[in-house]
Amino acid sequence: MRHRKKKKILDRNRDQRKMLLRNLATSLIKEGKIKTTLAKAKFLRPKIERLITTGKKGDLTARRRLLSFFQDEKIVKKILEEISPRYQERRGGYTRIVKIGRKRTDKAKMAIIELVQ
């Protein structure tokens, strides 16, 4: 039974889902906005907001936690030095999801997820 199970599965096993989340988060931090399916955008939003909140602390523990997820020093440096200070006064809601219609091929709902300015 699936009582009280809230996580999205996205038709992938655990390792594939983890890597998908890591790649989406890395692309979002690197580019500022990405175009993806609505389900993947909704899957990404809570994790990326938690990571930015972790980066707002700016201490060694926060750096290590971000490195354990991203495994790329450039991305972690960008979060700690550029993105987190921008949201220092903000209490949450760092991302925005904008629906943009459906894909032409399989009619999947598409969305743009972006960092709020």
C-alpha positions as CSV (number, residue, x, y, z in Angstrom):
1,M,0.0,0.0,0.0
2,R,1.1,3.5,-0.7
3,H,-0.3,5.3,2.3
4,R,1.6,8.5,3.2
5,K,4.1,8.1,0.4
6,K,4.5,11.5,-1.2
7,K,7.6,11.3,-3.4
8,K,7.4,11.3,-7.1
9,I,8.9,8.3,-8.9
10,L,9.0,9.7,-12.5
11,D,9.2,6.1,-13.9
12,R,12.8,5.7,-12.8
13,N,14.6,3.7,-10.2
14,R,16.2,5.4,-7.2
15,D,19.7,6.0,-8.7
16,Q,18.4,7.3,-11.9
17,R,16.0,9.6,-10.1
18,K,18.8,10.9,-7.9
19,M,21.0,11.6,-10.9
20,L,18.1,13.3,-12.7
21,L,17.6,15.6,-9.8
22,R,21.3,16.4,-9.5
23,N,21.6,17.2,-13.2
24,L,18.4,19.4,-13.2
25,A,19.6,21.3,-10.1
26,T,23.1,21.8,-11.6
27,S,21.6,23.1,-14.9
28,L,19.2,25.4,-13.0
29,I,22.0,26.9,-10.9
30,K,24.3,27.2,-13.9
31,E,21.8,28.7,-16.4
32,G,19.3,30.5,-14.1
33,K,16.3,28.9,-15.9
34,I,15.6,25.6,-17.6
35,K,12.8,24.2,-19.8
36,T,11.6,20.8,-18.7
37,T,8.4,18.9,-18.1
38,L,6.0,20.1,-15.4
39,A,6.4,16.9,-13.4
40,K,10.2,17.3,-13.3
41,A,9.9,21.0,-12.4
42,K,7.7,20.2,-9.5
43,F,10.0,17.4,-8.4
44,L,13.0,19.8,-8.5
45,R,11.5,22.8,-6.7
46,P,11.6,21.6,-3.1
47,K,15.1,20.3,-3.3
48,I,16.6,23.4,-5.0
49,E,14.9,25.6,-2.4
50,R,16.4,23.6,0.4
51,L,19.9,23.7,-1.1
52,I,19.7,27.5,-1.5
53,T,18.5,27.8,2.1
54,T,21.5,25.7,3.2
55,G,23.8,28.0,1.2
56,K,22.4,31.1,3.0
57,K,24.2,29.9,6.2
58,G,27.5,30.1,4.3
59,D,29.6,28.1,6.9
60,L,31.8,25.1,6.4
61,T,29.0,22.7,7.1
62,A,26.8,24.3,4.4
63,R,29.7,24.1,1.9
64,R,30.2,20.4,2.7
65,R,26.5,19.6,2.4
66,L,26.3,21.3,-1.0
67,L,29.4,19.5,-2.2
68,S,27.9,16.2,-1.2
69,F,25.0,16.9,-3.5
70,F,26.5,18.7,-6.4
71,Q,30.1,17.3,-6.5
72,D,31.2,20.4,-8.5
73,E,33.1,23.1,-6.7
74,K,32.1,25.8,-9.3
75,I,28.4,25.3,-8.7
76,V,28.9,25.3,-4.9
77,K,30.9,28.5,-5.1
78,K,28.2,30.1,-7.3
79,I,25.5,29.2,-4.7
80,L,27.5,30.5,-1.8
81,E,28.9,33.7,-3.4
82,E,26.2,34.8,-5.9
83,I,22.8,33.1,-5.3
84,S,22.5,32.9,-1.6
85,P,23.4,36.5,-0.8
86,R,20.8,37.6,-3.3
87,Y,18.1,35.8,-1.2
88,Q,19.4,36.7,2.2
89,E,16.3,38.7,3.2
90,R,13.9,36.3,1.5
91,R,12.4,33.5,3.6
92,G,11.6,31.1,0.8
93,G,10.1,31.0,-2.7
94,Y,13.4,31.2,-4.6
95,T,12.0,29.6,-7.8
96,R,9.1,30.1,-10.2
97,I,7.4,27.6,-12.4
98,V,5.7,28.9,-15.5
99,K,3.6,26.5,-17.6
100,I,4.3,26.9,-21.4
101,G,2.0,24.4,-23.0
102,R,2.5,20.9,-24.3
103,K,5.3,19.1,-26.2
104,R,4.5,18.5,-29.8
105,T,5.6,14.8,-29.8
106,D,4.1,13.2,-26.8
107,K,1.9,16.0,-25.5
108,A,3.7,16.2,-22.1
109,K,3.0,19.4,-20.1
110,M,6.1,21.6,-20.3
111,A,7.2,24.3,-17.9
112,I,10.1,26.7,-17.3
113,I,11.6,26.7,-13.8
114,E,13.7,29.8,-13.0
115,L,15.3,31.5,-10.1
116,V,13.4,34.6,-8.9
117,Q,15.2,37.9,-9.2
